[in-house]
Amino acid sequence: MSLLEYQYFPVTRPNKGAGGRTGAWRIVKPVVDYNKCIGCKACFMFCPESTIVPSNGKVRVDYEYCKGCGVCANVCPVKAISMVNEQ
């Protein structure tokens, strides 16, 4: 293995119906600006809950399980993800 090859880590996903649903306590949620998103998937790689899902070259957020931690917004190199207040 050369030093330029990536090391892939297993990604876990919360199972539908299992514990881990966010419920009504989330205060802020990430919103992706698809005009800014470059499809690098850094948010997907760093999401601790695996709620960022690659979709059609971009990403989408599974709000049912997203905790609103903001890691995705912090790692986005083009600031395409904004944290907005829950309604």
CYANA upper distance limits for C-alpha pairs under 8 A (distance plus 0.5 A):
  1 MET  CA      5 GLU  CA      7.19
 11 VAL  CA     50 SER  CA      7.67
 12 THR  CA     50 SER  CA      7.00
 13 ARG  CA     49 GLU  CA      7.70
 13 ARG  CA     50 SER  CA      5.94
 13 ARG  CA     51 THR  CA      7.84
 14 PRO  CA     18 ALA  CA      7.49
 14 PRO  CA     19 GLY  CA      8.43
 14 PRO  CA     20 GLY  CA      7.34
 14 PRO  CA     49 GLU  CA      7.89
 14 PRO  CA     50 SER  CA      7.82
 14 PRO  CA     65 TYR  CA      8.01
 15 ASN  CA     19 GLY  CA      8.49
 17 GLY  CA     21 ARG  CA      8.47
 20 GLY  CA     65 TYR  CA      6.80
 21 ARG  CA     64 GLU  CA      6.36
 21 ARG  CA     65 TYR  CA      5.11
 21 ARG  CA     66 CYS  CA      8.25
 22 THR  CA     26 ARG  CA      7.18
 22 THR  CA     63 TYR  CA      8.35
 22 THR  CA     64 GLU  CA      6.51
 22 THR  CA     65 TYR  CA      5.48
 22 THR  CA     66 CYS  CA      6.73
 22 THR  CA     67 LYS  CA      6.31
 23 GLY  CA     64 GLU  CA      8.05
 26 ARG  CA     67 LYS  CA      6.48
 26 ARG  CA     68 GLY  CA      6.75
 26 ARG  CA     86 GLU  CA      7.63
 27 ILE  CA     68 GLY  CA      7.58
 27 ILE  CA     85 ASN  CA      6.52
 27 ILE  CA     86 GLU  CA      5.99
 28 VAL  CA     68 GLY  CA      5.90
 28 VAL  CA     83 MET  CA      6.38
 28 VAL  CA     84 VAL  CA      5.74
 28 VAL  CA     85 ASN  CA      4.85
 28 VAL  CA     86 GLU  CA      5.68
 29 LYS  CA     63 TYR  CA      8.32
 29 LYS  CA     66 CYS  CA      8.02
 29 LYS  CA     67 LYS  CA      8.04
 29 LYS  CA     68 GLY  CA      5.22
 29 LYS  CA     70 GLY  CA      8.27
 29 LYS  CA     83 MET  CA      5.80
 29 LYS  CA     84 VAL  CA      5.97
 29 LYS  CA     85 ASN  CA      6.94
 29 LYS  CA     86 GLU  CA      6.91
 30 PRO  CA     61 VAL  CA      8.11
 30 PRO  CA     68 GLY  CA      6.98
 30 PRO  CA     70 GLY  CA      7.42
 30 PRO  CA     72 CYS  CA      8.19
 30 PRO  CA     73 ALA  CA      7.56
 30 PRO  CA     81 ILE  CA      6.54
 30 PRO  CA     82 SER  CA      5.99
 30 PRO  CA     83 MET  CA      4.98
 30 PRO  CA     84 VAL  CA      6.84
 31 VAL  CA     61 VAL  CA      8.44
 31 VAL  CA     81 ILE  CA      5.95
 31 VAL  CA     82 SER  CA      5.80
 31 VAL  CA     83 MET  CA      6.77
 31 VAL  CA     84 VAL  CA      7.46
 32 VAL  CA     37 CYS  CA      7.81
 32 VAL  CA     60 ARG  CA      8.04
 32 VAL  CA     80 ALA  CA      6.22
 32 VAL  CA     81 ILE  CA      5.00
 32 VAL  CA     82 SER  CA      7.09
 33 ASP  CA     37 CYS  CA      6.72
 33 ASP  CA     80 ALA  CA      5.57
 33 ASP  CA     81 ILE  CA      6.64
 33 ASP  CA     82 SER  CA      8.29
 34 TYR  CA     58 LYS  CA      8.13
 34 TYR  CA     80 ALA  CA      7.65
 35 ASN  CA     80 ALA  CA      8.42
 36 LYS  CA     78 VAL  CA      7.28
 36 LYS  CA     79 LYS  CA      8.06
 36 LYS  CA     80 ALA  CA      5.62
 37 CYS  CA     58 LYS  CA      7.47
 37 CYS  CA     78 VAL  CA      7.53
 37 CYS  CA     80 ALA  CA      5.74
 38 ILE  CA     58 LYS  CA      7.81
 38 ILE  CA     78 VAL  CA      8.16
 39 GLY  CA     57 GLY  CA      6.22
 39 GLY  CA     58 LYS  CA      5.09
 39 GLY  CA     59 VAL  CA      7.55
 40 CYS  CA     58 LYS  CA      8.33
 41 LYS  CA     45 MET  CA      6.94
 41 LYS  CA     54 PRO  CA      7.66
 41 LYS  CA     58 LYS  CA      7.78
 41 LYS  CA     59 VAL  CA      7.48
 42 ALA  CA     46 PHE  CA      6.83
 42 ALA  CA     72 CYS  CA      8.03
 42 ALA  CA     75 VAL  CA      6.95
 42 ALA  CA     76 CYS  CA      6.81
 43 CYS  CA     47 CYS  CA      6.36
 43 CYS  CA     52 ILE  CA      7.23
 43 CYS  CA     71 VAL  CA      7.85
 43 CYS  CA     72 CYS  CA      4.83
 43 CYS  CA     73 ALA  CA      7.76
 43 CYS  CA     75 VAL  CA      6.71
 43 CYS  CA     76 CYS  CA      6.68
 44 PHE  CA     50 SER  CA      7.44
 44 PHE  CA     51 THR  CA      8.25
 44 PHE  CA     52 ILE  CA      5.45
 44 PHE  CA     53 VAL  CA      6.84
 44 PHE  CA     54 PRO  CA      7.58
 44 PHE  CA     59 VAL  CA      7.99
 44 PHE  CA     72 CYS  CA      7.91
 46 PHE  CA     71 VAL  CA      7.43
 46 PHE  CA     72 CYS  CA      7.20
 46 PHE  CA     75 VAL  CA      8.11
 47 CYS  CA     51 THR  CA      7.17
 47 CYS  CA     52 ILE  CA      6.96
 47 CYS  CA     71 VAL  CA      6.86
 47 CYS  CA     72 CYS  CA      6.52
 48 PRO  CA     71 VAL  CA      8.41
 49 GLU  CA     65 TYR  CA      7.85
 49 GLU  CA     66 CYS  CA      7.27
 49 GLU  CA     67 LYS  CA      8.17
 51 THR  CA     61 VAL  CA      6.26
 51 THR  CA     62 ASP  CA      5.49
 51 THR  CA     63 TYR  CA      7.83
 51 THR  CA     65 TYR  CA      6.74
 51 THR  CA     66 CYS  CA      6.10
 52 ILE  CA     59 VAL  CA      6.86
 52 ILE  CA     60 ARG  CA      6.28
 52 ILE  CA     61 VAL  CA      5.23
 52 ILE  CA     62 ASP  CA      6.86
 53 VAL  CA     59 VAL  CA      5.87
 53 VAL  CA     60 ARG  CA      5.78
 53 VAL  CA     61 VAL  CA      6.70
 53 VAL  CA     62 ASP  CA      7.74
 54 PRO  CA     58 LYS  CA      6.28
 54 PRO  CA     59 VAL  CA      4.76
 54 PRO  CA     60 ARG  CA      6.86
 55 SER  CA     59 VAL  CA      5.56
 55 SER  CA     60 ARG  CA      6.83
 61 VAL  CA     66 CYS  CA      7.82
 62 ASP  CA     66 CYS  CA      6.61
 68 GLY  CA     83 MET  CA      8.20
 70 GLY  CA     74 ASN  CA      6.80
 70 GLY  CA     83 MET  CA      7.23
 71 VAL  CA     75 VAL  CA      6.77
 72 CYS  CA     76 CYS  CA      6.71
 72 CYS  CA     81 ILE  CA      7.60
 73 ALA  CA     79 LYS  CA      7.12
 73 ALA  CA     80 ALA  CA      7.93
 73 ALA  CA     81 ILE  CA      5.36
 73 ALA  CA     82 SER  CA      6.59
 73 ALA  CA     83 MET  CA      7.52
 74 ASN  CA     79 LYS  CA      8.29
 76 CYS  CA     80 ALA  CA      7.04
 76 CYS  CA     81 ILE  CA      7.33
